[in-house]
């Protein structure tokens, strides 16, 4: 049944094309020279107009593709710098001391006792290390937050485009 409809439509199209072609041939054979020239000129203009439209469509498609590619590249750059988890938190002075001493093979209870007996000048060394670690944490956290803000903005922009 669908084939019948399609075949009828195709037959009607062919008949219209033939009728238009016959009209052109009649005009060309019976019309004076200036009419023939106008018909050919009109056909050339129509052809040029169609070519111009096709070029515009192609240019638009290329621009859209470039924009999509640029967006994907930006997303890849952001995702490449994105850390999956938050940065390791800053360690307090005691924990730094604990790690150092347990690496040497000492027990945790023994290290705790050592920390309480440790002189303030030696504790100062671990406080400085803790300060540096805290600065590292702040720096990494700022980078982490910046990347995640960019990702969130891109997600929101994507959702807004989908709504449109």
GIURBEL-V978521 format. One record per backbone hydrogen bond with DSSP energy under -0.5 kcal/mol. CO is the residue of the C=O (numbers start at 1). NH is the residue of the N-H. Records with the same first field share a line. If there is no record, write none. Layout:
BEGIN
CO = NH + NH
END
This chain:
BEGIN
1 = 5
2 = 6
3 = 7
4 = 8
5 = 9
6 = 10
7 = 11
8 = 12
9 = 13
10 = 14
11 = 15
12 = 16
13 = 17
14 = 18
15 = 19
16 = 20
17 = 21
18 = 22
19 = 23
20 = 24
21 = 25
22 = 26
23 = 27
24 = 28
25 = 29
26 = 30
27 = 31
32 = 35 + 36
33 = 37
34 = 38
35 = 39
36 = 40
37 = 41
38 = 42
39 = 43
40 = 44
41 = 45
42 = 46
43 = 47
44 = 48
45 = 49
46 = 50
47 = 51
48 = 52
49 = 53
50 = 54
51 = 55
52 = 56
53 = 57
54 = 58
55 = 59
56 = 60
57 = 61
58 = 62
59 = 63
60 = 64
61 = 65
62 = 66
63 = 67
64 = 68
65 = 69
66 = 70
67 = 71
68 = 72
69 = 73
70 = 74
71 = 75
72 = 76
73 = 77
74 = 78
75 = 79
76 = 80
77 = 81
78 = 82
92 = 96
93 = 97
94 = 98
95 = 99
96 = 100
97 = 101
98 = 102
99 = 103
100 = 104
101 = 106
102 = 105
107 = 111
108 = 112
109 = 113
110 = 114
111 = 115
112 = 116
113 = 117
114 = 118
115 = 118
119 = 122 + 123
120 = 124
121 = 125
122 = 126
123 = 127
124 = 128
125 = 129
126 = 130
127 = 131
128 = 132
129 = 133
130 = 134
131 = 135
132 = 136
133 = 137
134 = 138
135 = 139
136 = 140
137 = 141
138 = 142
139 = 143
140 = 144
141 = 145
142 = 146
143 = 147
144 = 148
145 = 149
146 = 150
147 = 151
148 = 152
149 = 153
150 = 154
151 = 155
152 = 156
153 = 157
154 = 158
155 = 159
156 = 160
157 = 161
158 = 162
159 = 163
160 = 164
END
